Each structure stands twice: as structure tokens, then as C-alpha cells.
Amino acid sequence: TTLFRSQSAAISKLAPYTAYRFTLTAYTKGGNTASPTSGPIRTREAAPDGVTAPALRATSTTEMLVTWKAPSQPQGLIISYKILEGKDKKIIIAAKGPGNATISKLQPYELKTVVLEVCTSAGCTLSGAVAVRTLQAVPTGPGKPKVTALDGGTSVQLEFTGPSQANGIILYFVAVVGGEKRKPTDPKDRKSTRLNSS
């Protein structure tokens, strides 16, 4: 209910894209008279509200599954859903409704950050961001170790570089040592040394 004295007034705090009917009542000291109820009129659209972040889940070392839902308050006719990636908001998925899709051709243990953008004709709203990594894979490209004999005859200095592509979190390195007088291909003739990664 809004009280006003002129023949024109703005009524605020209405819900976007919602149909309303209005009745006017005139008051004097002698009483009041109500007008006929107006036909329904719909407020204009606004940008969506209640847009939640998409669900992102790694399904393999090179793929992720992303799922998105409709906003809790559309505030108009939804015309597009977009999954955007990174700081530059690159479009990687575009759809007309809620759903899910596979993001493929990724690298092992790659970090992917995405947001959901939902639009009406009046504007767009971004969700919060969600970040997930693909699953870890076997490291590739470890460098050939450099071995230097040390004084005393019982120790060597081992120098090496990490894998060219870690494909995950390196937990530790293992150096397999084989004696010169034994066949290095025989597992019984070898021992291993665990080296923690820094």
C-alpha cells in the first residue's frame, strides 16, 4: 500500500519481471471509494540474482566435468548460460539452459578456474569462481643424473634435474644403485636410495 496526494506516483521495491494489479482508493473525511482493479502489468527484467558457482570435477588426467544450474531468481527470461575461464573470461561453453559438459584436451594436473555467467536482456550476473586440477599422471622427461666419485671410495655425488613435466606433486626421487661387478639388470643386485624432493 502506497499513500500519495498527487495523481502521479512511483511505486518502488517491486520484484523484477513480475505481474502486478493495482487498485486506487480515494479518501475524504466522509469515507473512501476504490477504483476498479487495473489489468496486470509486468515489471521490466533485471539481471539474474542467486547465480551459484558451477560444480567442477576432474574425471581424468585430461578432462573435467562442469555442471551448472539455473539462478534462484531469474528476474527475466534467461537468454544464455556461459562458462568462462581465467582472468580474461574466455568463453569455453555456451548454452541456453542448465546442464553439464566435458572440458577436454587438458594437461595432467592442470589448474582450471571457471565462473558461470547468466544473462537476461537486461544484463548479466557472474557467479563466484571455482578452481580444480585434473588428476595427476606419471612424470615425464627426468634428466640424466650426473655422478661424481668422492674421496674415500665409498660415496658419490649425485646431481640431477627434476622432470620436464612433473604432471603432479613430486613426492620424492629414488636413485637405483647397481654395483660394477654385478649385473645391473638383476633386481637382486640393486639397491635403491630415496631422495626427498625440495
Summary of the structure (lengths in Angstrom):
residues: 198
radius of gyration: 33.2
end to end distance: 69.5
largest distance: 119.5
contacts: 463
relative contact order: 0.14
helix: 2%
strand: 41%
